[in-house]
Amino acid sequence: MITVTRPYFPERQNFDRYVDAIFERRWLTNHGPLEQELTKRLETYLGVKNLLLVSNGTLALQIAYRALGIARMPGLYEPAEVITTPFTFIATASSLKWEGMQPVFTDIDPATLCLDPANIDAAITPRTRAIAPVHVFGNACDVEAIDALGEARGLKVIYDGAHAFGATYRGRSLLSYGDASTLSFHATKLFHSIEGGAIIFKRKEDLERARKMINFGITGPECIEELGINAKMNEFQAAMGLCVLDEIEVNLESRALVWHAYAQALRGNVQLQTRRIGASLNYAYFPVILESESVLLDVMQRLEQEGFMARRYFCPSLESLAFLGRPAAEHQEEDFSTPRIFHSKDIASRILCLPLYAGLEVSEILAAVRIVVDRHVKAA
Ligand code: T4K
C-alpha cells in the first residue's frame, strides 16, 4: 500500500554515530548537547532566532499560548477567546480549549485555504486575546494583513506552522512573522525528530519564559520560579532531527519530483490549492479539491483498489465539533461563529491529500493521477 506519507529514514550509520555518542556521554535529556546542537542548526537552516525545541507540535502551541500570556484574563470570569481557522488538524484548536481558552472559528479563503483576514475583525470581542492562523499545507497565510490587524487591535498572533518547515515568504522565513510560530516535527512531517516540535518567538524574553515553562518552571537546583510543565525534547529525538536535517536536501529533491509530477498532470484538470504569491514551496502535502464529496468518496475507493491510501486532511471542519464549542451559557446568545463558516465546511467535504514522501517514484503515482483525472473527465 502506498500511504499518504511515510517517515523519512536517514542513513542508519549516521544515526548510530549519534546514538553511540549518547551512550558514551550517558546524557539522555534535560537540555543535552544534541538538543543544543539541533537548536543552533535549525536556527541557521530556517533563518530564524529565538527557537525553542519541545517534545511535540501540540505542546509547542500550548507553551506558545502560555508564554505569551494569552490564557490569562485578569478580572474576567469567561475564558479568553482566540480567533482561529476551522480548516486545520484538530491540535490547533484543541490545544486552545485544553489551555482553557475558547477557539472562535472564522472562515478561510477558499483558494489559499488559510484563514481569511477579512473575516477576523467582525469576530473580535472584548474577550479576544489572540489570532491563531495556520499556514495550511505549508502555504503562507496573509501574514502582512494578519500581523497588521493583530497590532492594530492589540492581539497576539501565533502562527501554527506545523506544515511550514523551511517555508519562506518574500525571501524571509515564514516562521518569523507574528509574536510566535510553531512547528511540528512528528514522524509524518517532511522534517521530523520522531516526535518533536519547536516555537520561534519574536522576542527573546518570551523565549526565556517558555524555556522555564518546559522544564517545570525550574531555574536552579532548589529554585522553582513559576508554574511549568514537562515539554522537553530528549537526546534521541534530537539525534534523529540532526540526521534528518543532514539529508534535508535529498529529502526535498525527492518530494519535489513527485510534487511537480502531480502538479503538471493535474493542473487544469482538478482544483489545486492556490499558493500565495511570494510563498515558497516546501512540498509538504499535495491536496486536490474534487467536485463534491461523492466524487471524493468514489476517487478514494478507486485509489484504494489500486493500492493508494489518500487521506481526507482536514475533515471535519472543526466548528462542527461540539466539544470545541462555546460555553453553554453563550449558546443562549446568538451564535455568531458557526453560521459564518461556509468555505471551510465545503472544502473539508471534498479535499483529498495524495501520497507524497521522499522515495516515492513518479512512475508509482501515475495510476493515482489517472484515477483523479479520469473521474474529473467523467464529471465534466
Ligand atoms: N498543527 C497542525 C496544523 C498539524 O497538522 C499538527 C499535526 C499539529 C499541529 C500537532 O503536531 P504534533 O503534536 O503531532 O507534533 C498525522 C500526525 O500524527 C500529525 O502530526 C499531523 N499534524 C497530522 C496532519 O497527521 P494522522 O492521524 O494522519 O497519522 P497516521 O498515524 O494516520 O499516519 C499517516 C500515515 O503515515 C499512515 O497512513 C502511515 C504513515 N506512517 C505513520 C507513522 C506514524 C508510517 O508509515 N510510519 C509511521 O511511523 O496524523
Residues whose N, C-alpha, C, O or C-beta is under 5 A from the ligand:
A	BS01	T4K	T3 V4 T5 R6 P7 N56 G57 T58 T88 F89 A91 T92 D160 A162 S184 F185 H186 A187 T188 G196
